[in-house]
Amino acid sequence: MGLSVSNALSIASLAAANPPSTSGAAAASSAAQPTPQPAAAQTDTVQLSEAQQVYNLYNQGQTIPQIATSLSLTVDNVNFYLGITNSS
């Protein structure tokens, strides 16, 4: 199981948020112009390793058993990633 971080911003959403202002003759001439199609949105994704996912969840306040369950790991693996050793 992996977490993916994505930061995508489409041109269409930018255009909707900031519509161009036109008035008078400029509006008439721009109405005759075809609207350019937005390019395919590029997304930036990062695949985190299991160790990084464990650190993130631990820093968010999840307990070791919760982390182990959510990432399908053993408690021993979570402890290993966090550098926790069992002193017996």
C-alpha positions as CSV (number, residue, x, y, z in Angstrom):
1,M,0.0,0.0,0.0
2,G,1.4,3.4,-0.9
3,L,0.5,7.0,-0.4
4,S,0.7,9.4,-3.3
5,V,1.1,13.1,-3.0
6,S,-0.2,15.1,-5.9
7,N,-0.2,18.8,-6.7
8,A,-2.2,19.4,-9.9
9,L,-3.6,22.7,-11.1
10,S,-5.5,22.7,-14.3
11,I,-5.6,25.6,-16.7
12,A,-9.4,25.3,-16.8
13,S,-9.6,25.9,-13.1
14,L,-7.4,28.9,-13.4
15,A,-9.5,30.3,-16.2
16,A,-12.7,29.8,-14.2
17,A,-11.2,31.5,-11.1
18,N,-9.9,34.5,-13.2
19,P,-12.2,35.2,-16.1
20,P,-10.8,37.7,-18.6
21,S,-12.5,41.1,-18.5
22,T,-13.7,42.4,-21.8
23,S,-15.8,45.4,-22.8
24,G,-17.2,47.0,-25.9
25,A,-15.4,46.3,-29.2
26,A,-12.9,44.0,-27.5
27,A,-15.7,41.8,-26.3
28,A,-17.2,41.6,-29.8
29,S,-13.8,40.7,-31.4
30,S,-13.0,38.1,-28.7
31,A,-16.4,36.5,-29.1
32,A,-15.5,35.7,-32.7
33,Q,-12.2,34.1,-31.7
34,P,-12.2,30.4,-30.9
35,T,-11.3,29.6,-27.3
36,P,-8.0,27.7,-27.1
37,Q,-8.3,24.3,-25.5
38,P,-6.2,23.9,-22.3
39,A,-3.2,21.6,-22.5
40,A,-3.4,18.3,-20.6
41,A,-2.8,19.0,-16.9
42,Q,0.5,17.8,-15.6
43,T,0.6,16.4,-12.1
44,D,3.5,16.1,-9.8
45,T,3.4,12.9,-7.7
46,V,5.8,11.4,-5.2
47,Q,5.7,7.8,-4.1
48,L,6.7,7.6,-0.4
49,S,8.5,4.5,0.9
50,E,7.0,2.5,3.8
51,A,9.5,4.1,6.2
52,Q,8.5,7.6,5.1
53,Q,4.8,6.7,5.4
54,V,5.4,5.3,8.9
55,Y,7.2,8.5,10.0
56,N,4.4,10.7,8.6
57,L,1.7,8.8,10.4
58,Y,3.7,8.7,13.6
59,N,4.3,12.4,13.5
60,Q,0.5,12.9,12.9
61,G,-0.1,11.2,16.3
62,Q,-1.1,7.7,15.2
63,T,-0.2,4.9,17.5
64,I,2.1,2.1,16.4
65,P,-0.7,-0.5,16.2
66,Q,-2.8,1.9,14.1
67,I,0.1,2.5,11.7
68,A,0.8,-1.2,11.4
69,T,-2.9,-1.8,10.5
70,S,-3.3,1.1,8.1
71,L,-0.1,0.1,6.2
72,S,-0.5,-3.6,6.5
73,L,2.7,-4.0,8.4
74,T,3.7,-5.9,11.5
75,V,4.2,-3.9,14.7
76,D,7.8,-5.1,14.6
77,N,8.3,-3.5,11.2
78,V,6.8,-0.2,12.4
79,N,9.1,-0.3,15.4
80,F,12.1,-1.0,13.1
81,Y,11.3,1.9,10.8
82,L,11.0,4.2,13.9
83,G,14.2,2.9,15.4
84,I,12.4,1.5,18.4
85,T,14.1,-1.6,19.9
86,N,12.7,-4.1,22.3
87,S,15.1,-4.4,25.2
88,S,14.5,-7.8,26.7
